[in-house]
Amino acid sequence: RAFLWGGEGHSGKPLKASAARMNLYALTLEQSAAVTCTATGSFASPGQQEVAVAHGKTLELLRLDADGKTASLCTAECFGIVRSMTSLRLPGANVDLLVVGSDAGRMVVLQYCPVQNQFERVFVEAVGPPGCRRQTPGQFLAADPRGRAIMLGAIEGGMVAYTCTKDAQHKITLSAPIVTHHGGVLHFSLVAVDVGDTAPLFACLELLCPVDPHAAPAAGSAEGNKMLSWYEVKPGGGVITRKATEAVDPASNLLIPLLGGSDGPGGVIVCAENKIAFKKADGGSVVAIIPRREGTPLDQPLLITAATSVAVAPGAAYYILQAETGDL
């Protein structure tokens, strides 16, 4: 009673104001098993492949042991809801950092400390008011494969980007926020495109909402259409430019980045109902139909809900896609 409410102490005397200050520390008795988002990388040691998973408000680092079973390296309470996260490897580094967006309205960069066996906070940046708000960036998060830029997107509205550098102590430093405002735009997916050593490029699947939902859109207007937009971040200029945009299938729901540079063709795969399409910023498109189970009605929609890449050799990689039916 004295600890929670600041009443009488063990001696029966009233507690002083400084001692009666209440601080609450809440922990759940049983950890959530549902995984809300993941990020792969070499967080603990170079050359190792780990997976960082978020269980709502808990972060966990997983690795496969010698027997091929999943082993937990560490678990950390975030005291907030993890909205998104991705891995970031700075130029010249041999381990990855973990970038997290949460309902605290902040972007946090974490580094795994082997001595303490836990994640340490190395950078914090406020991006908006707290809460899972549709106009606060953090629902979507992507990092340049070369470690030069980070972009956060909100469900509705603009996006914010940061360019990444290292100081004399080889610690990460971020530039001032580079903000782009797009009123009345809904975002569905945001990924970083592998473009080699050219300026960082991000692809976003977005929908331009009509000003008057009851009025018919004007001829040639993009209102009410889903668009694939390519945003380029100028590291030295501190600006975000929309490099290109094109209309895509109205049922598009997910973007999958492909390896670029000398390792692959680059670009993204746009997932839609019953099909996927390969697209690049300079134009061109290749469409393929999603295979389905035998006996599945052709009029039943089929969406891709998750994807990952498996590199087997330099310049060669496989992409594993999962449909909403659970098929790979």
Buried (B, 14 or more C-beta within 10 A) or exposed (E): EEEEEBEEBEEEEEBEEEEBEEEEEEEEEEEEEEEBBBBBBBBBEEEEEBBBBBBBBBBBBBBEEEEEEEEEBBBBEBEBBBBBBBBBBBEEBEBBBBBBBBBBBBBBBBBBEEEEEBBEEBBEBEBBEEEBBEEBBBBBBBBBBBBBBBBBBBBBBBBBBBBBBBEEEEEBEBBEBBEBEBEEBBBBBBBBBBBEEEBBBBBBBBBBEBEEEEEEBEEEEBBEBBBBBBBBBBBEEEEBEEBBBBEBBEEBBBBBBBBBBEBBEBBBBBBBBBBBBBBBBEEEEEEEEBEBEEEEEEEEEBBBEBBEBEEEEEEEBEBEBEBEEEEE
